[in-house]
Amino acid sequence: MADAEPKKRILAVDDEEHMTNLIRLHLRKAGYDVDVAMNGTEALAQVGVARPDLIVLDIMMPIVDGWEVLKRLRADPATASIPVIMLTSRSQDSDISRGWQEGVDSYLTKPFNPLELVTLVERFLEDDVA
């Protein structure tokens, strides 16, 4: 039965606490478990401990930025297939193009529509089950 399935785990990565709180609120309401990382180093450490089903990733963060996190995820066979939704204020065509080239599964710009994020997450995680 579908009710017996464990909840899908999402890692929200953003250095702005209000943003991770907003992401967590909407995704939890949609029935997901949500972990939070405040920078790229923390995100990579968490992925190493508990592999998420999907990652929502900001680009501009201190220490290790989202581009480097994405590069490392895609380079490791254990994490290369985790869907990544880039959620960032970087909205120039060159940034969006780079996102696609680097291997993001979707690219959303801030400010964002929380319903759109939930819909994207559902689409990726339903595909994962099918």
C-alpha positions as CSV (number, residue, x, y, z in Angstrom):
1,M,0.0,0.0,0.0
2,A,1.1,3.5,-0.7
3,D,0.5,4.6,2.9
4,A,3.3,2.2,4.1
5,E,5.9,3.7,1.8
6,P,8.4,5.9,3.7
7,K,8.3,9.6,3.0
8,K,10.6,11.0,0.3
9,R,13.5,13.0,1.8
10,I,14.4,16.4,0.3
11,L,17.5,18.4,1.1
12,A,17.0,22.2,0.9
13,V,20.3,24.1,0.6
14,D,20.3,27.9,1.0
15,D,22.3,30.3,3.1
16,E,19.2,32.3,3.9
17,E,17.3,30.9,6.8
18,H,14.0,32.4,5.8
19,M,14.3,30.7,2.4
20,T,15.0,27.3,3.8
21,N,12.1,27.8,6.3
22,L,9.8,28.6,3.3
23,I,10.9,25.6,1.3
24,R,10.6,23.3,4.3
25,L,7.1,24.6,5.2
26,H,5.7,24.0,1.7
27,L,7.4,20.7,1.1
28,R,6.4,19.3,4.5
29,K,2.8,20.4,3.9
30,A,3.0,18.3,0.6
31,G,4.1,15.3,2.7
32,Y,7.9,15.2,2.4
33,D,10.6,15.0,5.0
34,V,12.9,18.0,4.6
35,D,16.4,18.4,5.8
36,V,18.3,21.8,5.6
37,A,21.9,22.7,4.9
38,M,23.0,26.3,5.1
39,N,26.0,26.0,2.7
40,G,27.6,23.7,0.2
41,T,30.0,22.0,2.6
42,E,27.1,21.2,4.9
43,A,25.0,19.9,2.0
44,L,27.7,17.6,0.7
45,A,28.3,16.2,4.2
46,Q,24.6,15.6,4.7
47,V,24.3,13.9,1.3
48,G,27.2,11.6,2.4
49,V,25.3,10.6,5.5
50,A,21.7,10.3,4.4
51,R,21.1,10.3,0.6
52,P,18.2,12.6,-0.2
53,D,15.7,11.7,-2.9
54,L,15.9,15.2,-4.3
55,I,17.9,18.4,-3.6
56,V,16.7,22.0,-3.9
57,L,19.9,24.0,-4.3
58,D,20.8,27.7,-4.2
59,I,23.8,29.0,-6.2
60,M,25.2,31.9,-4.2
61,M,26.4,30.6,-0.9
62,P,29.5,31.0,1.2
63,I,32.3,28.4,1.5
64,V,31.2,26.1,-1.4
65,D,28.7,27.5,-3.9
66,G,25.9,25.7,-5.6
67,W,27.8,25.2,-8.8
68,E,30.5,23.3,-7.0
69,V,28.0,21.2,-5.1
70,L,26.3,20.3,-8.3
71,K,29.6,19.5,-10.0
72,R,30.6,17.2,-7.1
73,L,27.2,15.5,-7.0
74,R,27.3,14.8,-10.7
75,A,30.9,13.5,-10.6
76,D,30.1,10.8,-7.9
77,P,28.3,7.7,-9.2
78,A,26.5,7.4,-5.8
79,T,24.9,10.8,-6.1
80,A,24.9,11.6,-9.9
81,S,21.3,10.5,-10.3
82,I,19.8,12.6,-7.5
83,P,17.4,15.2,-9.0
84,V,18.5,18.7,-8.4
85,I,16.3,21.7,-8.6
86,M,18.3,24.9,-8.7
87,L,16.4,27.6,-6.8
88,T,18.3,30.9,-7.1
89,S,18.1,34.6,-7.7
90,R,20.5,34.2,-10.6
91,S,18.1,34.7,-13.5
92,Q,20.3,35.8,-16.4
93,D,20.2,33.6,-19.5
94,S,23.9,32.7,-19.0
95,D,23.2,31.4,-15.5
96,I,20.2,29.3,-16.6
97,S,22.1,28.0,-19.6
98,R,25.0,27.0,-17.3
99,G,22.6,25.3,-15.0
100,W,21.4,23.1,-17.8
101,Q,24.9,22.4,-19.0
102,E,26.0,21.5,-15.5
103,G,23.2,19.0,-15.1
104,V,20.4,20.5,-13.1
105,D,17.0,18.8,-13.5
106,S,15.1,22.1,-13.2
107,Y,15.9,25.8,-12.7
108,L,13.6,28.1,-10.7
109,T,14.3,31.8,-10.0
110,K,13.6,33.7,-6.8
111,P,11.1,35.0,-6.0
112,F,9.4,31.7,-6.7
113,N,5.9,30.3,-6.6
114,P,5.9,27.6,-3.8
115,L,3.2,25.7,-5.7
116,E,5.5,25.5,-8.7
117,L,8.3,24.1,-6.5
118,V,6.0,21.5,-5.0
119,T,4.7,20.5,-8.4
120,L,8.2,20.1,-9.8
121,V,9.2,18.0,-6.7
122,E,6.2,15.8,-7.1
123,R,6.9,15.3,-10.8
124,F,10.5,14.3,-10.2
125,L,9.7,12.0,-7.3
126,E,6.8,10.3,-9.0
127,D,9.1,9.6,-12.0
128,D,11.5,8.1,-9.5
129,V,8.9,5.7,-8.3
130,A,7.6,4.7,-11.8
